Amino acid sequence: MAKITYIEHNGTEHVVEVSPGLTVMEGARDNNIPGIEADCGGACACSTCHVYVDPAWVEKLPAKDDMEEDMLDFAYQPDPATSRLTCQLKVTDAIDGLIVRMPEKQI
């Protein structure tokens, strides 16, 4: 299990354990974390699971692929350095301790 900290825009923190093999988005959905809507269900066909990855984690995660880059163009106030779609982040033991922050809203 990987411990992931989800921080809502208002600062409320949710620390949950997520099983390896799931995505960070599924971890939020399965634990009723507000702020990640995941309208497309994880198909990388929207931007409603957008988060800002804590800067300490940016280089530790796999690189964004072209599809994720394209979808982030539709996200609310994307940051080129820290924005990620949680549906594209697979949970492994290597991301134990990951911290993500939700934007003010999802679009």
Backbone as ProteinMPNN parsed JSONL, in Angstrom:
{"seq_chain_A": "MAKITYIEHNGTEHVVEVSPGLTVMEGARDNNIPGIEADCGGACACSTCHVYVDPAWVEKLPAKDDMEEDMLDFAYQPDPATSRLTCQLKVTDAIDGLIVRMPEKQI", "coords_chain_A": {"N_chain_A": [[0.837, -1.19, 0.0], [0.444, 2.218, -0.759], [0.907, 5.321, 0.753], [-0.889, 8.19, 0.21], [-1.2, 11.667, 0.047], [-3.808, 13.789, -0.317], [-4.651, 17.052, -0.974], [-7.101, 19.335, -0.523], [-8.325, 22.29, -2.235], [-8.95, 24.146, -0.299], [-7.204, 23.544, 1.701], [-7.69, 21.339, 3.3], [-6.565, 18.206, 4.321], [-6.247, 14.842, 3.197], [-5.17, 11.777, 4.018], [-4.544, 8.763, 2.654], [-4.391, 5.186, 2.18], [-3.462, 3.514, -0.712], [-3.938, 0.87, -2.924], [-1.354, -0.825, -4.712], [-1.224, -0.772, -8.281], [-3.668, 0.395, -8.723], [-4.841, 3.66, -9.801], [-3.856, 7.02, -8.95], [-6.079, 8.601, -9.163], [-8.153, 6.681, -8.886], [-7.703, 5.99, -6.258], [-8.499, 8.346, -4.976], [-11.208, 8.455, -5.737], [-12.196, 6.007, -4.641], [-11.955, 6.539, -1.967], [-13.594, 8.624, -1.459], [-12.645, 11.27, -1.83], [-12.999, 14.683, -2.045], [-12.893, 16.922, -4.869], [-11.608, 15.715, -6.976], [-12.973, 14.876, -9.83], [-13.119, 13.14, -12.07], [-14.572, 12.634, -14.539], [-14.431, 11.16, -16.956], [-13.83, 8.662, -16.14], [-11.248, 7.731, -16.029], [-10.061, 7.466, -18.506], [-8.352, 9.218, -19.703], [-9.554, 11.265, -21.125], [-10.537, 13.669, -20.43], [-10.131, 16.494, -18.235], [-10.692, 16.428, -15.566], [-9.536, 15.294, -13.35], [-7.376, 16.602, -12.572], [-4.439, 17.623, -10.856], [-2.018, 19.317, -8.769], [1.161, 18.295, -8.44], [3.216, 17.838, -5.627], [6.185, 19.75, -5.568], [8.536, 18.349, -4.793], [8.07, 15.819, -5.694], [7.85, 15.81, -8.446], [9.977, 15.052, -10.257], [10.215, 12.408, -9.59], [8.173, 10.958, -10.603], [6.792, 9.098, -13.407], [7.292, 10.381, -16.726], [5.057, 12.669, -18.424], [2.872, 11.557, -20.976], [2.095, 12.176, -24.484], [-0.719, 12.292, -24.784], [-1.656, 12.905, -22.2], [-0.428, 15.406, -21.857], [-1.821, 16.845, -23.849], [-4.482, 16.773, -22.824], [-4.15, 18.181, -20.453], [-4.085, 20.767, -21.356], [-6.689, 21.56, -21.271], [-7.314, 21.789, -18.637], [-8.081, 23.481, -15.513], [-6.282, 26.29, -14.889], [-3.576, 25.128, -15.481], [-0.293, 24.101, -14.486], [2.781, 24.098, -15.979], [4.949, 22.724, -14.853], [4.075, 21.241, -12.569], [1.492, 20.18, -12.908], [-0.616, 17.37, -13.23], [-2.539, 14.588, -14.488], [-4.469, 12.605, -12.514], [-5.437, 10.149, -13.262], [-3.527, 9.086, -14.824], [-1.444, 8.361, -13.266], [-0.013, 5.689, -11.994], [-0.256, 3.717, -9.094], [2.408, 2.695, -7.146], [4.846, 1.106, -5.025], [6.898, 2.892, -5.124], [5.82, 5.428, -5.108], [4.98, 5.93, -2.589], [4.005, 8.13, -0.142], [3.458, 10.277, -1.757], [2.328, 13.571, -2.52], [-0.409, 15.476, -3.457], [-2.096, 18.336, -4.732], [-5.29, 19.789, -5.07], [-6.782, 21.725, -7.685], [-8.544, 24.913, -7.679], [-10.957, 24.443, -8.948], [-12.443, 21.975, -11.114], [-12.481, 21.539, -14.613]], "CA_chain_A": [[0.0, 0.0, 0.0], [1.151, 3.498, -0.796], [0.213, 6.404, 1.432], [-0.97, 9.37, -0.649], [-1.854, 12.811, 0.68], [-4.602, 14.632, -1.21], [-4.941, 18.308, -0.291], [-8.133, 20.115, -1.193], [-7.957, 23.684, -2.473], [-9.107, 24.901, 0.952], [-6.169, 23.125, 2.631], [-8.04, 20.103, 3.998], [-5.735, 17.074, 3.895], [-6.75, 13.473, 3.296], [-4.084, 10.819, 3.847], [-5.155, 7.446, 2.47], [-3.565, 4.135, 1.617], [-3.989, 3.092, -2.005], [-3.315, -0.382, -3.359], [-0.577, -0.8, -5.952], [-1.978, -1.188, -9.455], [-4.706, 1.395, -8.963], [-4.298, 4.977, -10.113], [-4.067, 8.036, -7.909], [-7.482, 8.991, -9.332], [-8.993, 5.646, -8.288], [-7.528, 6.131, -4.816], [-9.36, 9.449, -4.55], [-12.599, 8.028, -5.93], [-12.549, 4.938, -3.708], [-11.931, 7.075, -0.604], [-14.502, 9.774, -1.43], [-11.884, 12.514, -1.698], [-13.585, 15.72, -2.896], [-11.978, 17.728, -5.662], [-11.222, 14.966, -8.167], [-14.264, 14.451, -10.366], [-12.877, 11.976, -12.932], [-15.759, 12.463, -15.372], [-14.266, 10.147, -18.014], [-13.582, 7.373, -15.521], [-9.851, 7.335, -16.098], [-9.678, 7.189, -19.89], [-7.536, 10.345, -20.184], [-10.364, 11.931, -22.139], [-10.985, 14.935, -19.866], [-9.104, 17.022, -17.323], [-11.35, 16.625, -14.278], [-8.785, 14.668, -12.255], [-6.157, 17.415, -12.541], [-3.858, 18.018, -9.572], [-0.657, 19.851, -8.755], [2.031, 17.393, -7.692], [4.195, 18.526, -4.797], [7.433, 19.893, -6.326], [9.519, 17.318, -4.425], [7.704, 14.566, -6.357], [7.748, 15.955, -9.905], [11.003, 14.271, -10.95], [10.133, 11.001, -9.177], [7.064, 10.326, -11.319], [7.021, 8.898, -14.837], [7.016, 11.558, -17.563], [3.749, 12.76, -19.069], [2.869, 11.207, -22.393], [1.483, 13.212, -25.328], [-2.156, 12.396, -24.529], [-1.829, 13.64, -20.95], [-0.064, 16.803, -22.155], [-2.932, 17.448, -24.592], [-5.636, 16.941, -21.936], [-3.845, 19.227, -19.467], [-4.403, 22.064, -21.965], [-8.084, 21.862, -20.949], [-7.454, 21.865, -17.185], [-8.18, 24.802, -14.901], [-4.996, 26.87, -14.491], [-2.498, 24.141, -15.416], [1.082, 24.537, -14.267], [3.602, 23.211, -16.811], [5.894, 21.919, -14.07], [3.52, 20.362, -11.532], [0.169, 19.637, -13.219], [-0.736, 15.992, -13.715], [-3.85, 13.958, -14.418], [-4.295, 11.489, -11.583], [-5.766, 8.877, -13.927], [-2.32, 8.632, -15.51], [-0.418, 8.057, -12.269], [-0.189, 4.359, -11.396], [0.25, 3.589, -7.729], [3.429, 1.683, -6.887], [5.543, 1.383, -3.768], [7.811, 4.019, -5.348], [5.178, 6.725, -4.866], [4.545, 6.012, -1.201], [4.287, 9.46, 0.398], [3.109, 11.292, -2.751], [1.444, 14.659, -2.101], [-1.031, 16.19, -4.574], [-3.007, 19.415, -4.357], [-6.348, 19.998, -6.046], [-7.011, 23.107, -8.101], [-9.752, 25.541, -7.136], [-12.101, 23.754, -9.547], [-12.154, 21.105, -12.259], [-13.298, 21.888, -15.795]], "C_chain_A": [[0.876, 1.245, 0.0], [0.289, 4.546, -0.097], [0.279, 7.628, 0.523], [-1.725, 10.451, 0.104], [-2.506, 13.651, -0.412], [-4.949, 15.894, -0.431], [-5.954, 19.1, -1.121], [-7.666, 21.558, -1.355], [-8.039, 24.52, -1.196], [-8.094, 24.499, 2.021], [-6.471, 21.859, 3.41], [-7.235, 18.937, 3.424], [-6.443, 15.748, 4.13], [-5.572, 12.552, 3.029], [-4.72, 9.437, 3.781], [-4.122, 6.462, 1.942], [-4.246, 3.626, 0.364], [-3.212, 1.853, -2.454], [-2.513, -0.2, -4.641], [-1.418, -1.353, -7.111], [-3.144, -0.27, -9.761], [-4.041, 2.679, -9.43], [-4.547, 5.912, -8.946], [-5.51, 8.53, -7.971], [-8.407, 7.975, -8.682], [-8.885, 5.672, -6.769], [-8.408, 7.227, -4.255], [-10.831, 9.042, -4.63], [-13.024, 7.015, -4.87], [-12.595, 5.411, -2.258], [-12.75, 8.352, -0.463], [-13.785, 11.095, -1.167], [-12.532, 13.572, -2.596], [-12.511, 16.458, -3.684], [-11.421, 17.026, -6.88], [-12.494, 14.337, -8.71], [-14.156, 13.218, -11.254], [-14.077, 11.649, -13.813], [-15.623, 11.357, -16.41], [-13.942, 8.772, -17.445], [-12.156, 6.875, -15.631], [-9.339, 7.044, -17.485], [-8.766, 8.25, -20.493], [-8.243, 11.075, -21.322], [-10.976, 13.225, -21.608], [-9.866, 15.438, -18.959], [-9.633, 17.171, -15.898], [-10.72, 15.838, -13.125], [-7.427, 15.358, -12.11], [-5.737, 17.725, -11.115], [-2.513, 18.687, -9.823], [0.16, 18.92, -7.862], [3.003, 18.238, -6.876], [5.53, 18.574, -5.544], [8.494, 18.836, -6.01], [9.274, 16.002, -5.152], [7.75, 14.628, -7.88], [8.721, 15.047, -10.645], [10.95, 12.781, -10.619], [9.05, 10.23, -9.92], [7.43, 10.085, -12.778], [6.634, 10.156, -15.616], [5.6, 11.498, -18.134], [3.883, 12.276, -20.507], [2.117, 12.294, -23.164], [-0.008, 13.395, -25.035], [-2.424, 13.188, -23.245], [-1.503, 15.118, -21.145], [-1.217, 17.513, -22.859], [-4.129, 17.715, -23.686], [-5.382, 18.03, -20.887], [-4.08, 20.625, -20.028], [-5.819, 22.51, -21.617], [-8.324, 22.015, -19.443], [-7.544, 23.312, -16.714], [-6.802, 25.213, -14.377], [-3.875, 25.826, -14.37], [-1.139, 24.796, -15.202], [1.98, 23.587, -15.055], [4.517, 22.283, -16.004], [5.224, 20.892, -13.17], [2.16, 19.743, -11.857], [0.26, 18.219, -13.764], [-2.203, 15.593, -13.68], [-3.692, 12.702, -13.569], [-4.66, 10.146, -12.194], [-4.547, 8.286, -14.622], [-1.189, 8.28, -14.556], [-0.728, 6.732, -11.586], [0.441, 4.328, -10.012], [1.217, 2.41, -7.668], [4.041, 2.012, -5.528], [6.45, 2.601, -3.898], [7.155, 5.377, -5.101], [4.563, 6.814, -3.47], [4.967, 7.363, -0.631], [3.95, 10.594, -0.555], [2.13, 12.31, -2.165], [0.925, 15.353, -3.36], [-2.004, 17.215, -4.036], [-4.043, 19.63, -5.469], [-6.429, 21.474, -6.437], [-8.305, 23.647, -7.485], [-11.001, 24.876, -7.679], [-11.595, 22.871, -10.683], [-13.047, 21.549, -13.413], [-13.077, 20.872, -16.891]], "O_chain_A": [[1.906, 1.306, 0.671], [-0.915, 4.634, -0.338], [1.36, 8.053, 0.116], [-2.758, 10.189, 0.721], [-1.835, 14.156, -1.312], [-5.492, 15.805, 0.67], [-5.691, 19.479, -2.262], [-6.725, 21.992, -0.691], [-7.292, 25.485, -1.029], [-8.112, 25.044, 3.125], [-5.599, 21.348, 4.113], [-7.22, 18.708, 2.214], [-7.142, 15.562, 5.127], [-5.031, 12.548, 1.924], [-5.357, 8.994, 4.735], [-3.119, 6.847, 1.341], [-5.443, 3.341, 0.363], [-1.984, 1.807, -2.369], [-2.949, 0.502, -5.554], [-2.213, -2.277, -6.936], [-3.569, -0.158, -10.911], [-2.814, 2.775, -9.45], [-5.355, 5.623, -8.064], [-6.1, 8.843, -6.937], [-9.353, 8.359, -7.995], [-9.863, 5.407, -6.07], [-8.998, 7.07, -3.186], [-11.597, 9.264, -3.693], [-14.091, 7.152, -4.271], [-13.207, 4.758, -1.412], [-12.62, 9.076, 0.524], [-14.25, 11.927, -0.389], [-12.605, 13.371, -3.808], [-11.375, 16.601, -3.233], [-10.818, 17.67, -7.739], [-13.029, 13.391, -8.133], [-15.017, 12.34, -11.195], [-14.546, 10.511, -13.829], [-16.605, 10.68, -16.716], [-13.795, 7.813, -18.203], [-11.886, 5.707, -15.352], [-8.281, 6.433, -17.634], [-8.443, 8.183, -21.68], [-7.637, 11.447, -22.327], [-11.84, 13.814, -22.258], [-8.779, 14.861, -18.927], [-9.091, 17.947, -15.111], [-11.308, 15.73, -12.049], [-6.468, 14.78, -11.599], [-6.569, 18.05, -10.268], [-1.955, 18.632, -10.919], [-0.123, 18.781, -6.672], [3.545, 19.228, -7.368], [5.966, 17.563, -6.095], [9.274, 18.471, -6.889], [10.167, 15.157, -5.221], [7.694, 13.588, -8.537], [8.32, 14.344, -11.572], [11.581, 11.976, -11.305], [9.01, 9.001, -9.874], [8.28, 10.785, -13.329], [5.748, 10.902, -15.2], [5.025, 10.422, -18.303], [4.881, 12.549, -21.173], [1.569, 13.22, -22.566], [-0.507, 14.52, -25.036], [-3.313, 14.039, -23.209], [-2.225, 15.984, -20.651], [-1.556, 18.646, -22.515], [-4.733, 18.784, -23.773], [-6.315, 18.725, -20.483], [-4.258, 21.572, -19.263], [-6.122, 23.703, -21.662], [-9.436, 22.341, -19.028], [-7.139, 24.239, -17.416], [-6.235, 24.543, -13.514], [-3.294, 25.656, -13.298], [-0.88, 25.901, -15.678], [1.942, 22.379, -14.82], [4.818, 21.174, -16.445], [5.738, 19.784, -13.013], [1.717, 18.851, -11.133], [1.083, 17.907, -14.625], [-3.005, 16.173, -12.948], [-2.872, 11.837, -13.877], [-4.233, 9.106, -11.692], [-4.543, 7.105, -14.97], [-0.091, 7.938, -14.995], [-1.593, 6.657, -10.714], [1.535, 4.851, -9.798], [0.898, 1.294, -8.075], [3.779, 3.071, -4.959], [6.742, 3.27, -2.906], [7.853, 6.372, -4.905], [3.723, 7.675, -3.207], [6.151, 7.701, -0.637], [4.133, 11.761, -0.208], [1.223, 11.955, -1.413], [1.703, 15.765, -4.22], [-2.656, 16.997, -3.015], [-3.705, 19.651, -6.652], [-6.174, 22.358, -5.619], [-9.057, 22.908, -6.85], [-11.998, 24.751, -6.967], [-10.462, 23.011, -11.145], [-14.214, 21.891, -13.218], [-13.669, 20.983, -17.965]]}, "name": "protein", "num_of_chains": 1, "seq": "MAKITYIEHNGTEHVVEVSPGLTVMEGARDNNIPGIEADCGGACACSTCHVYVDPAWVEKLPAKDDMEEDMLDFAYQPDPATSRLTCQLKVTDAIDGLIVRMPEKQI"}
